[in-house]
Amino acid sequence: MKLAQILFSQGFGTRRACEGLVAGGYVAIDGVLHDDPSEDLAPEGLVLNVEGRDWPVHLKALVALNKPAGYECSKKPKHHPSVYSLLPAPLLRRDVQAVGRLDEDTTGLLLFTDDGQLLHRWTSPRHHVPKVYDASCKHPVTPEQFARLLAGVVLLDEPEPVRALAAEPWDGAAGGLHGIRLTLAEGKYHQVKRMLAAVGNRVEALHRSRFGKLALPADLAPGAWCWLPGTHVVAD
Ligand code: URA
């Protein structure tokens, strides 16, 4: 693949802009300047350095964001900044999409990809990718509440009861709050908050720690993003 074409595939601008970046001497590989836009290179495993920044080539993008509170999962946010504002320009040019949504005040693992098939698989209601949420609740979560969450609770406007795949105590809740870790197969609107409300509790803070097989990387700071191994990683 031609070097300028590789840059184009990574979201570094128009074909012409990418040729300009290469010919202008802004692209290095392994510390060596590469200024021929039509140089043929194998893209797999290549780490470009573009204008001083390393960029590992991924023909399909899959990244994890540690979503902070106060960001909306929308390209046209209404009241808060968009989660997309936390991603770099090349990923935005590639039109990566969030894999599902988290509420504005929910924190934690949010995936983005430009792989349409993967996006479909992970967001389709038929695919039941398990998602793990750590909820900090206002009231102690009673054994009865655990049992009801596992057995299924009826939510307004939902035809069928929804149940957690797993529900266990979680000891990470902030002072004065009570933790529960829930694994859900669906991704219904406000699902965790509505399920806890339905059993008589109230979610004060919510964090997603896993999506399918993928866990939020422990060293990923709130607001930061990182590459994930590849879109061949199957989450379900
Ligand atoms: N359930 C919720 O209530 N909110 C989220 O953001 C995700 C799941």
Residues whose N, C-alpha, C, O or C-beta is under 5 A from the ligand:
A	BS01	URA	R101 L102 D103 T106 K188 H190 Q191 V192 K193 R194
